[in-house]
Amino acid sequence: MSKQVFLGGVYLIFGSILGMIAMSILNGTMCAQTRSKALPAASDAIQSNSGRLSTNPTDPARKEILPSAAPLALNSLQGRYTPEELINIRVYENSNRSVVNINTRSVRQDWYFSESATEGEGSGAVLSKDGYILTNFHVIAGAQEITVTLFNGKTYSALVKGVDPSNDIAVIQIGANPDELFPVTLGNSAELKVGQRIFAIGNPFGLERTLTVGIISSLNRTLPSRLQSRLIKQVIQIDAAINPGNSGGPLMDSRGYMVGMNTAIASKTGQSAGVGFAVPSNTISRVVKQLIKHGKIIVPTIGINKALQTDKGLLIIQLEDDGPAARAGLRGPKIVVQKRRIGNMIGNFKTLDRSAADIIYSIDGNLIHGADDFLTIIESHKPGDVVKVGVIRDGMKTEIPVTLELSSDDAEIQKQESEEPNWN
């Protein structure tokens, strides 16, 4: 055999071996490409029972999903959105139908008895299938006409059911079909923590059902009330953007519970500056029940009509005749009659001696710094409760027990309710 023939045989055998290796590599590559098409991308990975992300096709969770899943199902929400975005989406989709748009119209008289119409807008939250809507008092204050627009675009006229100006809370009612109403679920605002994520939904600038996200910046703030000398207590401070039109809208937590009602912003321009405030849900829950039942807040009275704030406490100026405080022995100013000569005439003149009046410095051991402190403590009780009123009298401190009662107006309301026939 010649040398050339021997070398040719060797080259042929070597070439065959290389060809087989190349085919093997090519087939392996094609198989790998085929497998990659059959499996979801890494972004579509689902969580296994251990809580870790898994792309193993033999994972038990995948066995349940892959065989029956349509191609689009592999590109699930978990793959397209971050966990934070999924929370935002869930809260909005579960809550936005509970938010309504409130428009008001009022008429005022100008000079020469001409009338001009003014319009306002705000937000509200559905409280029940009976058509009760929660909003701020300042949203509907002074309105002659109130209309409510639901998530489906239907508009209804609303009637005021009850208001509490001291807490900026109002309840209105519409005659909508119950199937169109999706009530919110009130949460427990006492459980809130600074730094917790919250979600504000409302209608800023008339843009319906807008979602803004932020955190709780602080708790237990106070805001001036619509009533003089009163404060809204335990207010929630948030950094979520709220603007004109957001007032009355719900403040939600990440579980979808309503934990507050957006009520005010701190801004020199009237637009969001990252400092917003909300009335807590626990206050709302306490107030709304009375507004629906009575149309107002029924609180006990102590029978003090007027008091003057001093550096020592509240100086009693006027007591209600035969009221609880007067019967308990609290003292107001003493009327002093003096004779005076004016020209040739001599007459009796009455003056008030305020030095004889009691100064209230505490109730049940709680120091009183102003009228709001005093009223807040009294209103936290119910009629029939006995409070110990600490007073300064003739320079000495003493405590006088006073039994709280219903005011005459509230007593009449309860009397009428008790006399209403029971048709059941």
C-alpha positions as CSV (number, residue, x, y, z in Angstrom):
1,M,0.0,0.0,0.0
2,S,1.4,3.4,-1.0
3,K,2.0,6.2,1.5
4,Q,-0.6,8.4,-0.2
5,V,-3.4,5.8,0.1
6,F,-2.6,5.3,3.8
7,L,-2.7,9.0,4.5
8,G,-6.0,9.3,2.6
9,G,-7.6,6.6,4.7
10,V,-6.4,8.3,7.9
11,Y,-7.9,11.7,6.8
12,L,-11.2,10.0,5.9
13,I,-11.5,8.3,9.3
14,F,-10.6,11.6,11.1
15,G,-13.1,13.6,9.0
16,S,-15.9,11.1,9.9
17,I,-15.1,11.4,13.6
18,L,-15.2,15.3,13.4
19,G,-18.5,15.1,11.5
20,M,-20.1,13.0,14.2
21,I,-18.9,15.3,16.9
22,A,-20.3,18.3,15.0
23,M,-23.7,16.7,14.6
24,S,-23.8,15.8,18.2
25,I,-23.1,19.4,19.2
26,L,-25.7,20.7,16.8
27,N,-28.4,18.3,18.0
28,G,-27.6,19.3,21.6
29,T,-28.0,23.0,20.8
30,M,-31.3,22.4,19.0
31,C,-32.6,20.4,21.9
32,A,-31.6,23.2,24.3
33,Q,-33.4,25.8,22.2
34,T,-36.5,23.6,22.1
35,R,-36.5,23.3,25.9
36,S,-36.1,27.0,26.3
37,K,-39.2,27.6,24.3
38,A,-41.2,25.1,26.3
39,L,-40.3,26.7,29.7
40,P,-41.3,30.2,30.9
41,A,-38.8,33.0,31.0
42,A,-37.0,33.7,34.3
43,S,-39.4,36.7,34.8
44,D,-42.3,34.3,34.9
45,A,-40.9,32.3,37.7
46,I,-43.5,31.5,40.4
47,Q,-42.9,31.0,44.1
48,S,-42.6,27.5,45.4
49,N,-43.9,26.3,48.8
50,S,-40.6,27.3,50.4
51,G,-41.2,30.9,49.4
52,R,-38.1,31.1,47.1
53,L,-38.4,31.8,43.4
54,S,-38.2,28.6,41.4
55,T,-37.7,27.8,37.7
56,N,-37.5,24.1,38.1
57,P,-40.1,22.4,35.7
58,T,-40.4,19.5,38.2
59,D,-41.5,21.9,41.0
60,P,-44.9,20.7,42.4
61,A,-46.4,24.1,42.0
62,R,-45.4,24.2,38.3
63,K,-47.0,20.7,37.7
64,E,-50.3,22.1,38.7
65,I,-50.1,25.2,36.5
66,L,-48.2,24.3,33.3
67,P,-50.3,21.5,31.8
68,S,-53.6,23.5,31.6
69,A,-52.3,27.0,31.4
70,A,-52.8,29.1,28.3
71,P,-49.7,30.7,26.8
72,L,-50.6,34.1,28.1
73,A,-51.1,32.8,31.6
74,L,-47.4,32.2,31.8
75,N,-46.8,35.9,31.6
76,S,-48.7,36.4,34.9
77,L,-49.1,39.5,37.0
78,Q,-46.4,38.2,39.3
79,G,-44.0,38.3,36.4
80,R,-44.9,41.7,34.9
81,Y,-45.1,43.7,38.1
82,T,-43.0,44.1,41.2
83,P,-44.5,43.0,44.6
84,E,-44.9,46.7,45.5
85,E,-46.8,47.4,42.3
86,L,-49.0,44.4,42.8
87,I,-50.1,45.8,46.2
88,N,-50.9,49.1,44.6
89,I,-52.9,47.5,41.9
90,R,-54.8,45.3,44.3
91,V,-55.7,48.1,46.7
92,Y,-56.9,50.3,43.8
93,E,-58.9,47.6,42.0
94,N,-60.6,46.5,45.3
95,S,-61.3,50.0,46.5
96,N,-61.9,52.5,43.6
97,R,-65.5,51.5,43.1
98,S,-66.2,52.6,46.7
99,V,-65.1,56.2,45.9
100,V,-67.6,58.8,44.6
101,N,-67.3,62.2,43.1
102,I,-69.4,64.9,45.0
103,N,-70.4,68.2,43.3
104,T,-72.2,71.0,45.2
105,R,-74.0,74.1,44.1
106,S,-74.9,77.0,46.3
107,V,-76.4,80.4,45.7
108,R,-75.4,83.6,47.4
109,Q,-76.7,87.1,47.3
110,D,-74.5,89.9,46.1
111,W,-75.1,93.7,46.2
112,Y,-78.6,94.8,45.0
113,F,-80.0,91.4,45.8
114,S,-78.5,89.8,42.7
115,E,-77.7,86.1,43.1
116,S,-74.6,84.3,41.9
117,A,-74.0,80.5,41.9
118,T,-70.9,78.9,43.3
119,E,-69.9,75.3,42.7
120,G,-67.6,73.0,44.6
121,E,-66.4,69.4,44.4
122,G,-64.9,66.8,46.6
123,S,-64.8,63.1,47.2
124,G,-66.7,60.6,49.3
125,A,-66.8,56.9,50.2
126,V,-69.7,54.5,50.2
127,L,-70.6,53.4,53.7
128,S,-73.4,51.0,53.1
129,K,-75.8,49.5,50.5
130,D,-78.5,51.8,51.9
131,G,-76.8,54.7,50.0
132,Y,-75.0,56.4,52.9
133,I,-71.9,58.3,51.7
134,L,-69.1,59.6,54.0
135,T,-67.5,62.9,53.2
136,N,-66.1,66.0,54.9
137,F,-68.4,68.6,56.4
138,H,-66.6,71.4,54.6
139,V,-67.3,69.7,51.2
140,I,-71.1,70.1,51.6
141,A,-71.3,73.0,54.0
142,G,-73.8,75.6,52.8
143,A,-74.7,73.7,49.6
144,Q,-78.2,73.9,48.2
145,E,-77.7,71.1,45.8
146,I,-75.5,68.0,46.2
147,T,-74.9,65.4,43.5
148,V,-73.0,62.2,43.7
149,T,-71.4,60.4,40.7
150,L,-70.6,56.7,41.1
151,F,-67.8,54.7,39.5
152,N,-70.2,53.8,36.7
153,G,-70.9,57.4,35.7
154,K,-74.4,57.4,37.1
155,T,-75.3,60.6,39.1
156,Y,-77.8,60.9,41.9
157,S,-79.1,63.8,44.0
158,A,-78.1,63.5,47.7
159,L,-79.6,64.6,50.9
160,V,-77.7,65.5,54.1
161,K,-78.2,62.9,56.7
162,G,-76.1,64.4,59.5
163,V,-73.1,66.5,60.1
164,D,-70.4,66.9,62.8
165,P,-68.5,70.2,62.1
166,S,-66.2,69.6,65.1
167,N,-64.6,66.6,63.4
168,D,-65.3,67.7,59.8
169,I,-67.5,64.7,59.1
170,A,-70.7,64.5,57.2
171,V,-73.0,61.7,56.0
172,I,-75.2,62.1,52.9
173,Q,-77.6,59.7,51.3
174,I,-78.5,58.8,47.7
175,G,-81.2,56.5,46.3
176,A,-78.9,54.3,44.2
177,N,-79.5,50.7,43.4
178,P,-77.7,48.5,46.1
179,D,-76.0,46.6,43.2
180,E,-74.2,49.8,42.3
181,L,-72.8,50.4,45.7
182,F,-69.6,48.9,47.0
183,P,-69.1,49.9,50.7
184,V,-65.6,50.4,52.2
185,T,-64.5,48.4,55.2
186,L,-63.3,50.6,58.1
187,G,-60.1,49.5,59.7
188,N,-58.6,50.2,63.2
189,S,-56.6,53.5,63.1
190,A,-55.2,52.8,66.5
191,E,-53.0,50.1,64.9
192,L,-51.3,52.5,62.5
193,K,-47.6,53.1,62.6
194,V,-45.3,55.9,61.3
195,G,-43.7,54.7,58.1
196,Q,-46.6,52.4,57.1
197,R,-47.6,52.6,53.5
198,I,-51.0,54.2,52.7
199,F,-53.1,54.9,49.6
200,A,-55.2,58.0,49.0
201,I,-58.1,57.7,46.5
202,G,-60.1,60.7,45.4
203,N,-61.0,63.2,42.7
204,P,-58.3,65.9,42.7
205,F,-59.1,68.7,40.2
206,G,-62.1,66.7,39.1
207,L,-60.0,63.8,37.9
208,E,-62.1,60.9,39.0
209,R,-60.8,58.1,41.3
210,T,-57.1,59.0,41.3
211,L,-54.6,57.0,43.4
212,T,-51.6,58.4,45.2
213,V,-49.3,56.4,47.3
214,G,-47.2,57.5,50.4
215,I,-46.5,56.7,54.0
216,I,-47.8,57.8,57.3
217,S,-45.5,60.7,58.3
218,S,-46.8,61.2,61.8
219,L,-49.7,60.4,64.1
220,N,-51.8,62.2,66.7
221,R,-51.7,65.6,65.0
222,T,-54.3,68.2,65.8
223,L,-56.1,70.5,63.3
224,P,-58.3,73.5,63.8
225,S,-62.0,72.6,63.6
226,R,-64.8,74.4,61.8
227,L,-66.1,75.3,65.2
228,Q,-64.3,78.0,67.1
229,S,-62.0,76.9,69.9
230,R,-62.2,73.2,68.9
231,L,-59.6,70.9,67.5
232,I,-59.8,67.7,65.5
233,K,-57.7,65.2,67.5
234,Q,-55.6,62.2,66.6
235,V,-55.2,63.3,63.0
236,I,-53.1,61.2,60.6
237,Q,-50.3,63.1,58.8
238,I,-49.4,61.6,55.4
239,D,-47.0,62.5,52.5
240,A,-49.2,61.1,49.7
241,A,-50.2,63.9,47.3
242,I,-53.7,65.2,47.9
243,N,-55.1,68.3,46.2
244,P,-58.4,70.2,46.0
245,G,-61.0,67.6,45.3
246,N,-59.4,64.9,47.4
247,S,-61.3,66.1,50.5
248,G,-63.6,63.4,51.8
249,G,-61.9,60.5,49.9
250,P,-60.7,57.4,51.7
251,L,-57.2,56.7,53.0
252,M,-56.5,53.0,52.7
253,D,-53.9,50.7,54.1
254,S,-52.2,47.9,52.1
255,R,-54.9,45.4,53.1
256,G,-57.6,47.6,51.6
257,Y,-59.1,48.8,54.8
258,M,-60.2,52.5,55.1
259,V,-58.1,53.9,58.0
260,G,-58.8,57.6,57.5
261,M,-60.6,60.3,55.5
262,N,-58.4,62.9,53.7
263,T,-59.4,66.3,55.0
264,A,-56.7,68.9,54.6
265,I,-53.3,69.9,53.2
266,A,-50.6,72.2,54.5
267,S,-49.8,74.4,51.6
268,K,-49.3,78.1,50.8
269,T,-50.5,77.6,47.2
270,G,-53.5,75.4,47.9
271,Q,-51.9,72.4,46.2
272,S,-50.1,69.4,47.6
273,A,-46.8,70.1,49.3
274,G,-46.3,66.6,50.6
275,V,-48.1,67.3,53.9
276,G,-51.6,66.0,54.1
277,F,-54.0,65.2,56.9
278,A,-56.7,62.6,57.4
279,V,-59.4,62.1,60.1
280,P,-58.8,58.6,61.7
281,S,-61.2,55.8,61.0
282,N,-61.9,55.2,64.7
283,T,-63.3,58.8,65.0
284,I,-65.3,58.2,61.9
285,S,-66.8,54.9,63.2
286,R,-67.8,56.6,66.5
287,V,-69.4,59.6,64.8
288,V,-71.1,58.1,61.8
289,K,-73.3,55.8,63.9
290,Q,-74.8,58.8,65.6
291,L,-75.1,60.9,62.5
292,I,-77.1,58.1,60.8
293,K,-79.3,57.5,63.8
294,H,-79.8,61.1,65.1
295,G,-78.5,63.4,62.4
296,K,-76.1,64.9,64.9
297,I,-73.7,64.0,67.7
298,I,-75.5,63.5,71.0
299,V,-73.1,64.3,73.8
300,P,-73.6,64.9,77.5
301,T,-73.8,68.4,78.9
302,I,-72.3,69.7,82.2
303,G,-74.4,72.9,82.1
304,I,-71.7,75.5,81.6
305,N,-72.7,77.9,78.9
306,K,-69.7,80.1,78.8
307,A,-66.1,80.1,80.2
308,L,-63.1,82.3,79.8
309,Q,-59.6,80.9,79.4
310,T,-57.1,82.1,81.9
311,D,-53.5,81.1,82.8
312,K,-54.9,79.0,85.7
313,G,-57.8,77.2,83.8
314,L,-61.3,78.0,82.6
315,L,-63.1,80.8,84.5
316,I,-66.9,80.1,84.6
317,I,-68.8,83.1,83.1
318,Q,-72.3,81.7,82.8
319,L,-74.0,78.6,84.2
320,E,-77.1,77.0,82.8
321,D,-80.1,77.7,85.1
322,D,-80.8,74.5,87.1
323,G,-78.2,72.7,85.0
324,P,-75.9,69.9,86.3
325,A,-73.1,72.2,87.3
326,A,-75.3,74.6,89.1
327,R,-77.1,71.9,91.0
328,A,-73.7,70.3,92.0
329,G,-72.6,73.6,93.5
330,L,-70.3,75.1,90.9
331,R,-70.2,78.9,91.0
332,G,-70.3,81.6,88.4
333,P,-69.8,85.3,88.7
334,K,-71.7,87.0,91.5
335,I,-74.1,89.8,90.7
336,V,-73.3,92.9,92.7
337,V,-75.9,95.7,93.1
338,Q,-74.4,99.1,93.8
339,K,-76.0,102.5,94.1
340,R,-74.5,105.2,92.0
341,R,-75.2,108.9,91.5
342,I,-75.3,110.3,88.0
343,G,-75.9,114.0,88.2
344,N,-79.0,114.5,90.4
345,M,-80.1,110.9,89.9
346,I,-79.3,107.9,92.1
347,G,-79.8,104.5,90.7
348,N,-79.0,100.8,91.3
349,F,-76.4,99.4,88.9
350,K,-75.6,95.7,88.5
351,T,-72.1,94.5,88.0
352,L,-70.5,91.0,87.7
353,D,-67.9,90.1,90.3
354,R,-65.8,87.5,88.4
355,S,-63.5,87.0,91.4
356,A,-66.3,84.9,93.0
357,A,-66.5,82.5,90.0
358,D,-64.8,79.1,90.1
359,I,-61.8,78.4,87.9
360,I,-61.9,74.8,86.4
361,Y,-58.3,73.5,86.3
362,S,-59.0,69.7,86.0
363,I,-61.5,67.0,85.2
364,D,-61.0,63.5,86.7
365,G,-57.4,64.5,87.4
366,N,-56.7,65.6,83.8
367,L,-55.4,69.2,83.6
368,I,-57.5,71.7,81.6
369,H,-55.6,74.1,79.4
370,G,-58.4,75.4,77.2
371,A,-62.0,74.9,76.1
372,D,-61.1,72.1,73.7
373,D,-59.5,70.0,76.5
374,F,-62.6,70.6,78.6
375,L,-65.1,69.7,75.9
376,T,-63.1,66.7,74.7
377,I,-63.2,65.1,78.1
378,I,-66.9,65.8,78.7
379,E,-67.9,64.4,75.3
380,S,-65.9,61.2,75.9
381,H,-68.5,60.4,78.6
382,K,-72.1,59.5,78.4
383,P,-75.2,60.9,80.2
384,G,-75.3,59.7,83.8
385,D,-71.6,59.6,84.2
386,V,-70.1,61.4,87.2
387,V,-67.0,63.5,86.7
388,K,-64.9,65.1,89.3
389,V,-64.4,68.8,88.5
390,G,-61.3,70.3,90.0
391,V,-61.9,74.0,90.7
392,I,-60.0,76.9,92.3
393,R,-62.3,78.7,94.7
394,D,-61.1,81.6,96.9
395,G,-57.6,80.6,96.2
396,M,-58.0,77.0,97.3
397,K,-58.3,73.8,95.2
398,T,-61.2,71.5,95.6
399,E,-63.0,68.8,93.6
400,I,-66.8,68.8,93.0
401,P,-68.6,65.7,91.6
402,V,-71.0,66.6,88.7
403,T,-73.5,64.2,87.1
404,L,-73.6,64.7,83.3
405,E,-77.0,64.9,81.6
406,L,-78.5,65.2,78.1
407,S,-79.1,68.6,76.8
408,S,-82.8,69.6,76.6
409,D,-82.6,69.4,72.7
410,D,-81.0,65.9,72.8
411,A,-83.4,64.7,75.5
412,E,-86.3,65.7,73.2
413,I,-84.8,63.8,70.3
414,Q,-84.5,60.6,72.4
415,K,-88.0,61.1,73.7
416,Q,-89.4,61.3,70.1
417,E,-87.4,58.2,69.1
418,S,-88.8,56.3,72.0
419,E,-92.3,57.3,71.1
420,E,-92.0,56.2,67.5
421,P,-94.1,53.1,66.8
422,N,-92.4,49.8,66.1
423,W,-93.8,48.4,62.9
424,N,-92.0,45.0,63.1
